[in-house]
Amino acid sequence: MKKIAIIGRPNVGKSSLFNRLIKKRDAITAEIAGTTRDVKRRTVTFIDREAMLLDTGGLDKGCELFDKIKEMSLKAAYSADIILYMVDGKSIPEDEDKKLFYELQSMGKDMALVVNKIDNDKMKENLWDYYEFGTGDIFGISVAHNRNTVELLEWIASKIPDSDIIKEDEELDEDDDITIIEPELDDEEFFANKTEHDEDDDGYTYWDEDEMDGVVVDDTIFGNNDRIKEFDEEDLNHIKIAIIGRTNVGKSSLLNALLGEERSVVSSVAGTTIDPIDETVEYQGKQLTFVDTAGLRRRGRILGIEKYALMRTTEMLDNSNMALIVLDASEPFLDLDEKIAGLVDSNRLSCIIVLNKWDISKREEHDKIIKEVRDRFKFLAYAPIITLSAKSHLRVDKLHDMILEINENYSQRIPTSKINEVIEKALRRHTLPSVSGQVIRIYYGTQYETRPPKIAIIMNKPSGLHFTYRRYLTNKMREAFNFTGTPVLFKAKKRGEK
């Protein structure tokens, strides 16, 4: 499959073009330079041919972060088969653009100069200035107004070989409307649906269990115990893994270490990752899709485009079935770490706690650090802990096998007979307490959903299943079956109740 890279300086409309071509708002767009930092990849259909489209960061220089973004973008351009070099038609040609254009052109790749922001007929005159680039493949378009894009699409399709023509039943509808969705929420509107809460002197936001129940972020309801994401049980070979944590704990470094290549921009600048970046690898017959999410900050420090990054992170969690909670083992843990882990628990994901930067932590305090993690994250007592270093790749190789094992636990279906053996033994040891003099009976239990395992307890009075007895049953199930790394959920029901 051919690779098409959209290259250019910051704020010329690369991500907007990317969104329009893939027909949805995937890449975050803003007027802030450096919004796109990592390379985003999606499969796109041009007329009747498929190709891989790459959205890259702006080619700028100055600080460490921008230098790394430029390096990653140029690497994508060198690996691409077709290059769309994008410029801002509202300004005069930049010498730096010419230099980069000639450098990429010398590689002998198919290359077009895309002059964006030609919003009306009068602005077409600006195109003449860009003919000095010396290419005949020049296209004056307006992504925002969807003007003059047909010729560009036809040119791209002409550069994709016949072998990449898609089957007839996969062709796009000619009437499909390609639109772009611009951000509409300001800071006040974004947080309008969140519950009121207090803020301690250290500036961190704290929620207790009651406050977390019903909190809404981007249509995701946290704390709703019966809200379980349904996955295709036949697709057990595809594991979607979100890498989550606060800023600067090493999430992007971990993604690169897991992939064995520099896929995500890494720098000392807090909040380097904005758009979630996903990459799929195959391991022992399984597809592992890792998603590097934006680092989460305390609410008072979420600025500008970071609010959209938070929305994307919650969306990724909602669509994942496993989370790697990354903690910085070289620094004291923060209450914010607990709140982030709470999002994973609320989404009922399988989970691994990753203690990163172990190579620079105080290893002699191993037991003390592990105990602190267990004390702080009691609600994730089922999650295994792995100590590693993403930078030096210490023990990163063990993480792949751990992911496969936990996916098996998360996806397993326990026979009804085995479940009832455990319930019967549990009842013999501790009977259910009566409620208002009424005897509470459990008739039987059966698993009716996986990912995570969800068990229905059929009773004469479902409200009589106290949370302490529910916890007791959970512990007995964990003793009988391997549920390491996965939550186990119970649903009390009456006979015949769906």
N, C-alpha and C positions, 0 to 999 in steps of 0.2 A: 504494500500500500504506500502510495506517494505521501511525503510529508510536505506540508505547506507552512512556512513560518511567516508571521506578520511581525515585521521589524520596523523600528523607528525611534525617534527621540520621544521623551515624555510628552503627554498631553496632545498627541496628534490624532487620537481616536482609535488606537489599536484594539483595545478591549471592546469598544462599542461595535466595531466591525466584526470582531469575533462573536459577540452576542447575536448580531443580526444574522450571521452566516449559520450559526447552530440553532437559530430560531428560538432562543430563550435567554433570559438574563442569567448567565452563569458566572462570568467574570465581573467582579465589582468594578464599577466605573465611577470616577470622581474627577474634579478639576485639580486635585492635589497631585503634584508630581511625585512619582514613585508609588502610585496606588498598586500597580501590578509589579510583583517582585519575582515570583517564581514562574516557571513555564507551565501553562495550563494546556492540556491536550484533549481534543475531542474528535470523534469521527464525524465527518460532514459529507453530505451529498451535493455535488455540483452538477446540475442538470440531471445526468443519469450515471454519474461516476463518483465513487467513494474515495476519500482521502483523509489523512490525519491532519487536522488544523492545529497549529501551535500559536498560542498567544504569549508574547514575551514582554519582559519589562523594558522600560525606556532606556535608550542608549545615552546615558548621561554619565558624568564623572564628577568627582569632588571628594565625597566622604567614603569611608570603607564600605558602607552599605551599597551606595550607588555603583561603586567599582565592581562589586560582586554581582549586582544585578546585570550590569553590562556584560560581564564575563559570561554569565549564564545564558544571556540572550544571544550573544554571538556564537556560543557553542551550539545553540539550537539552530541558528542560521546555517552554520557549517554542515550540520547533519541533515538539513532539509533538502528536498529536491527542487522545490519552487519557493521563491522568496517574494513576498509583497512588501516592498519598502514604502512606508507610509510617511507623508509629510503634511504639514498644516498649510493649506492653500490660502489662508488669510495673512500669512507672513511671507516675506521674500525668502528665496532659497538661502540656506545656511551653508557656509563652507564646510562645516563638520559633516553635514548630511552628504554633500558631494563626495567627501573623502571616504566615508563609510560605504556609500553606494558604489563607488569605483572599486573599492577593496572587495566587496561581495560579488560585484559583477565579474571581476577577474577570475573567479572560481569556475566560470563557465556554466553556471546554473541558469535555469529559466527564471527570469526576474522581471518584475513590473514595478513601475513607479506609480504609487497610488496617492494622488493629491486630494486630500479630504477637505471638508468644510467649504466646498464649492456649492453654496446653498441656493444660488439663483443664477439666471443667465448672465447677469452683469458681471458676476464674479468669475465667469469663464475666461475673461481676459487675463486673469492671474496665471492661467496655465502656461502662457507664452514664456514666462520667466523660467519655468521648469524644463523647457525643452533644451536648455543649456546642459542638462545632465547627459545629453547625447544618446537617449534611448527612444525608440519608436513605440515601445510598450508603455504608454503613459495614460492614466485614467483619472479624469477629474470627477469626483463623486461627492455626495453628501450622505454620510451614514445617518445623521440625525433626521434628515428628510427623505431618506431612501431614494435619492436621485442618481440616475445614470449608473446604476450598479449592474445592469444586465450585461453590458459589454465586458465588464471585469469578470463576471461569472462565466461567460462564454470563453473568455481567454483562458481562465483557469482550467475549465473542462477540456479545452483543446490540448492542454499539456499533460493530462492524465491518460494513460494508455487504455486501450480497449479492454485489456484484461481486468481492469477495475470497474467495468460497467456492472451495475447492480442488477439483480434479477427483476423481471417485470413487476412481480407482486410486491417488491420493496421500493418501487419508485415513489417519489413525492407527488402528492396531488398538485396539479398545476395551479389550483386555486388557493393553495396554502398561503396564508398571509404572514410575512416575516416582519415581526415587530420587535421593538426594543423597549424594555421597561426601565424607566429611570427611577432612582431613589426618590421617595416621596415623604419619608418620615424624617422629622427633625428630632433632636434629642428629647424634647418634652413629650412628643407623641410616642416615641419608641418605648419610653418607660411608663406610659400612661396606664398600661394594664397590670403593672407590677403592684404587689401589696405594699402598704405603708410599713416601714420598719425603722428601727433606731440605728444609729451609727455610733460605735464606741469611739473613744478618744484616739485610738490608733488609726482611725479612718477606714477600717475594713467593715464591710457590710455583713451583718449576722442575721440568719434566719433560724428560728426554732422549727420543730417538726410541724406545728400547726400553721406557721406562716408559710412554709414551703408548699403545703397542700393547696393546690389550685393556682399557684403562680403561673402566669402565662407568658411565655417568650416565643414569639413567632409561631403561635398556634400550638405550641407544645405545652401540655399541662403536666407540671411536675407534682409528684406526691400522690397521684391517683393510682392506688394499688391495683385496680382492676384494668388499667390501661396497658395492654401488652401488644407490642408491635407484632403483627403476623408476618411470617416469612414463608416462602415456598419450601415446604419440608423436603421436596425432591431436589432442591438445589443445595444440598449439604456440602458439596464440594467447593462452594464459593463462600468465603469468610470475609465479611466487611469489618475492618478494624480501624477504629478512630483513635488517633494518638492525641491525648488531651492533657492539659496542665496549664499552669500559669506561665507568664512570660519568662524567657531565659532559663528554662529548666533543661533544655536540650532536645525538644521534640523534633525539630528539623534535622539535627545531627543524628537522632535515632532513626528517622526515616531513611536518611542516606546510608547509614550503617546496615539497615535491614535490606536495602536494595543493592548494596555494594557499588553504588555510584552517587555522584553529586547531583541529586535530583532537586533538592530544595536549597534555597539560599540560606546560608548560615552566617550570622554576624553577631557582634557583641551588642548591637542596637536592640533594645527591648521592643518587642512587637514587630520583629522583622517579617514574620509570616502574616499576611492579611487574608488572602483568599485560600480556602482549603485546597490542598493539592493532593490528588489521589493517584496512586500507581499500583498496578496489579502485577504480581509475580506468581510463578507456578512453583510449588514445593510439594514433593511427594504426591503428585496427582491432585493436589488441591490448588484452587485459585485464591491467593491472599491479596485482597485490595486494602492497602494502607492509605489512610487519609491523615495528612499532617494539618491539624487545625490551628487557628490563630490562638495565641496565648491569651488567657483570660486575666483581666485586671480587676481590681476593686472598682465598684461602680463609679466612684468619684473621679477616676482617672481615665474613663473610657471617653475618648475624644474623636470627633470627626468620623472618618470611615471605619473606625474600630467598632462602632455600633453595628454596622453591617457584617463585620467579621464575626461578632458574637451571634448574630442571627444565623449566619452560615454554619457556625460551630454547632448550635443546637439542632439545626437541620441535619447535619452529618450524624449526630448522635442518634437522632430519630430513625435514620436509615441504616444504622450499623447494627451488628449483633455481637460485637466485642469491643472493649475499650482498653487501651493501655494508659493507665494513669501514671504520668511521669512526674516524679518528685526529685528535687535536688538534694542528694544525700550529703553534700558538702556544706549545706546551710541549714539553719533551724527551720522546721516546718512552720507554716503559717495557717491561720484559720481559713484563709482563702483556699488553701489546698483541700480542706475538708468540704468547703462549699462546692468546689469543682467536682470532687468525688461524689457528692450528693446528687449531682446531675446524672452521673452514670448509674447510680443506684435507682434513681427515679425512673430512668428509661429501661430498667430491668435488663441490663446488658451483662453478658459474661465479662470477666474482668481479670486483668493482671496488674499488680502494682509494681512499677518499675522504679527502682532506686538508682538514678543515673548519677554520673560523676563519682562513682565509687573509687576510682583511681586516685582522687584527691581528697577523699573523705578520711576521717579518722577510723581506720579499719579496726583498731583495737577496741573501739566502742560498738562493734557489730551488734552484740546482743542488746545493748542499750537502745540503739537506733531501731532495730526490729521491734522491740517492745513498745517504743514510742509510736511507731506506725500502727501497731495493733491497738494501742490505747486510743489513738486519735480516730482511727477508721474502724470502729467496732461494727458499724453497719455493713462493712465489707469484709467481715471475718472469713468469708468463704474464698476470698481472692488470694491466690498465691503471691509471694513476693520474690522478685529476682533482683539481684544487685549486679550492675554492669557499668560499663563506660562506653557511651556511644562514640566518643572521640577516639579512644584507643581500640575500640571493638572488643573490649574485654567481655566475655560471656554473651555477646550478642547472638552468636550462633545457636545458643541454647533456647533462645526465645522462640524461634520457629517451631521447634518440637513442642514447646509448652503451649503454643497457640493451637496446634493440631489436637493435642490432648484435651484442652479445655473445650474446643469446639465439639469433640465427641461427647463430652459430658453435657454440654449445652443442648445438643441435638438428640440425646438418647431418649428412647421410649421404653418405659418400664412396664412389663406385663402386669395386668390387673391382679393376677393371683399373687405375685410377689409383693405388690403394694399392700394387699389385704393381709398378708402374713405379718408385715411390719405393723400395720394398724392394730391387728388382733393382739400382738405381743405388747404393744404400747398400752392398750386398754386394760390388759390383765395386770400390768404393773401399776398404772394410774388410771382409775376410772374417771369419766367426765363428771364434774360436779353438777348437781341439779340446779335448776333455775326456778325460783319461786315454788319449790316443791315438785316441779315437773322433772321427770327423769329424761335426760338427754341421751339419745342413742345415735351411734354411727352405724349405718347399715353396710356401707362398703365405700371404697375409694377407687378411682380410675383416672389414669392420665389421659387428657384429651387435647393436649397441645404441647409442642416442643418449642425450643428456642425462645424463651426459656421453658423448662419443664413446668407444666401447670397441671395440678391434680384436683379433681373434683371430689369433695367429701359429701356423700349423700347421707342426710340426717333427717330426723323427725322435726328438729327445730334448729335451723341453720344459725339463728342469732345466738344460740347457746354455745357456739364454738368460740370460747374466750381466746384472746390473743396469746395468753400465756400457754394455753394448751396447743394452739397453732404452732407456737415456737417449739414446744416439746415434740410435736409430730415432725417438725422440720429437722430437728436434731436426730431423731430416730431414723428418718429417711437418709440423712447424710451418713449415719453410722452403717446403714445397710447397703448404700449405693455410692458410687463415686460421683459426687456433685461438686468436686473441687472447681472453683472458678466460676460457678454459675448460681444464680438465685433459684430457689425452689418456691413456687407459689401455690397456695391452697385457695380453693373456692368452695365455700359451704353452700350446698343446694338441697332442695327438697326433691323427693322422688318425682320424676316427670318434668322437672323444671329444666328449661333449656339454658 
